[in-house]
Amino acid sequence: MEAFLLDIEKRAYHMAAFSTGSHADALDLLQDSMIKLVTKYQDKPSKEWKPLFYKILQNRIRDWHRHQKVKNLLFFWKNDEIEEWPPTNKEDGVLDTPEKNLTKDQQQGAALEHLKQLSPKQQQCFLLRSWEGLSVADTADIMQCSQGSVKTHYFRAVSKLRTMMGDDHEITF
Amino acid sequence: MKSPSKEDNEDKIKPTGNEAVQSVNNALDHSVHTLPDSTLADIARVRALALNSKNVRMSSQKPILDTIIAWLFNPMFKIGVPVAAAITIFISVNYVSVEAIPELPLAMMAADIPTEDFAMLEDLEFITWLAKNEQSTLL
C-alpha cells in the first residue's frame, strides 16, 4: 500500500490542487482519500486500488465544490482570495508575437493555462483518461456518468486544447 | 470536425490532437517533477498519517472473543449480573396481576328494572328448565 501511495501521491495532489486551486484544500482532500483507501479498501486486490482511489478523490473534490457553492451563497459578501494554483506567471502563457523566443517552461506554463480554461468535467476527464491512462469504463465509473459522456467530454477537451494551442502557435501567411 | 481544406483556408497551423494531448501531459509531468520541497514534505506527511491511521485502527480493534472474555471477568459484571437476576426473580414472584373489572353500563343496573319483570323472568327460566327436563325423561 505504501508503494502504491508513494507512486500516486504527487499526481493525486496535483489533480486536487488543479481542481481546487488551493494547496491546503488539496492536501486535505488527498489526506481524506488516502485514509479512506487505507482503512476501507486495503484488503481489495492491488490492481483495484487505482480506480478506487481516484473515485474517492473525485468524490471528495465534488463535495468540496458543493461546499464552496453553498459557502459562496451564504457568505456572498465575502470575497475570499483563492491562491492561484499552479503558481504560473500569466505573462508566460500569453504569447504576443511569433518572434518571442519561447522557453520550455513557458510552453508548459501555457499548456497548463489552457487546461485550466476547460470546464471542470472536461478537465477531470482529460486528467483521468489522458494523464492517468485510465480506461473509459473506469473513468465513467469515477465520474459517475456513462461511457458515452466520457468520450464526449474527452473529445471536447482535446478539441479545445488543440484550438487554444493552435491560436498560440498561430502563423498567418 | 473541420475538413483539412477548411483548415487551409484559415491559414493557420494547428497542432494535431495527439500533439496537444502530449504537450499538456508533458506540462503536467513537468509540474509534478518540479513541486517545491515544502509541498513534497506535506504530501509525505499526509501519506504517513494515512498509513498510520490503519495501524491505529488495527490496534484499537480487539478480537471479539477477547472482548467477551474481558467483559466476563469484569468486576462490575460479576456483581451486576447476580443483582440483576435477584431483582428479576423477586419482581416475577411478587407480581400480582390486578385485572380491572369493567363496570356494567347504567342501563343494566337492577335498580331500573321493575320487580314484575324480575318475577316474569324467574318464571320463564323455571318453565324452560322444566321443558328441558321433560324432554330428557322422554328420550
Chai-1 contact restraints between the chains, C-beta under 6 A:
chainA,res_idxA,chainB,res_idxB,connection_type,confidence,min_distance_angstrom,max_distance_angstrom,comment,restraint_id
A,E2,B,L51,contact,1.0,0.0,6.0,A-B,restraint_1
A,L5,B,R47,contact,1.0,0.0,6.0,A-B,restraint_2
A,E9,B,I43,contact,1.0,0.0,6.0,A-B,restraint_3
A,E9,B,R47,contact,1.0,0.0,6.0,A-B,restraint_4
A,K10,B,V32,contact,1.0,0.0,6.0,A-B,restraint_5
A,Y13,B,I43,contact,1.0,0.0,6.0,A-B,restraint_6
A,H14,B,V32,contact,1.0,0.0,6.0,A-B,restraint_7
A,L27,B,D42,contact,1.0,0.0,6.0,A-B,restraint_8
A,L27,B,V46,contact,1.0,0.0,6.0,A-B,restraint_9
A,L30,B,V46,contact,1.0,0.0,6.0,A-B,restraint_10
A,Q31,B,V46,contact,1.0,0.0,6.0,A-B,restraint_11
A,M34,B,A50,contact,1.0,0.0,6.0,A-B,restraint_12
A,I35,B,A50,contact,1.0,0.0,6.0,A-B,restraint_13
A,I35,B,S53,contact,1.0,0.0,6.0,A-B,restraint_14
A,V38,B,A50,contact,1.0,0.0,6.0,A-B,restraint_15
A,V38,B,K54,contact,1.0,0.0,6.0,A-B,restraint_16
A,T39,B,S53,contact,1.0,0.0,6.0,A-B,restraint_17
A,T39,B,K54,contact,1.0,0.0,6.0,A-B,restraint_18
A,T39,B,R57,contact,1.0,0.0,6.0,A-B,restraint_19
A,P86,B,S31,contact,1.0,0.0,6.0,A-B,restraint_20
A,Q108,B,A27,contact,1.0,0.0,6.0,A-B,restraint_21
A,Q108,B,H30,contact,1.0,0.0,6.0,A-B,restraint_22
A,A111,B,S23,contact,1.0,0.0,6.0,A-B,restraint_23
A,A111,B,V24,contact,1.0,0.0,6.0,A-B,restraint_24
A,A111,B,A27,contact,1.0,0.0,6.0,A-B,restraint_25
A,L112,B,A27,contact,1.0,0.0,6.0,A-B,restraint_26
A,L115,B,V24,contact,1.0,0.0,6.0,A-B,restraint_27
A,S130,B,V21,contact,1.0,0.0,6.0,A-B,restraint_28
A,W131,B,N25,contact,1.0,0.0,6.0,A-B,restraint_29
A,W131,B,L28,contact,1.0,0.0,6.0,A-B,restraint_30
A,V158,B,G17,contact,1.0,0.0,6.0,A-B,restraint_31
A,V158,B,V21,contact,1.0,0.0,6.0,A-B,restraint_32
A,L161,B,A20,contact,1.0,0.0,6.0,A-B,restraint_33
A,L161,B,V24,contact,1.0,0.0,6.0,A-B,restraint_34
A,R162,B,G17,contact,1.0,0.0,6.0,A-B,restraint_35
A,R162,B,A20,contact,1.0,0.0,6.0,A-B,restraint_36
A,M165,B,P15,contact,1.0,0.0,6.0,A-B,restraint_37
A,M165,B,A20,contact,1.0,0.0,6.0,A-B,restraint_38
A,G166,B,K12,contact,1.0,0.0,6.0,A-B,restraint_39
A,G166,B,K14,contact,1.0,0.0,6.0,A-B,restraint_40
A,E170,B,K12,contact,1.0,0.0,6.0,A-B,restraint_41
A,I171,B,I13,contact,1.0,0.0,6.0,A-B,restraint_42
A,T172,B,D11,contact,1.0,0.0,6.0,A-B,restraint_43
A,F173,B,D11,contact,1.0,0.0,6.0,A-B,restraint_44
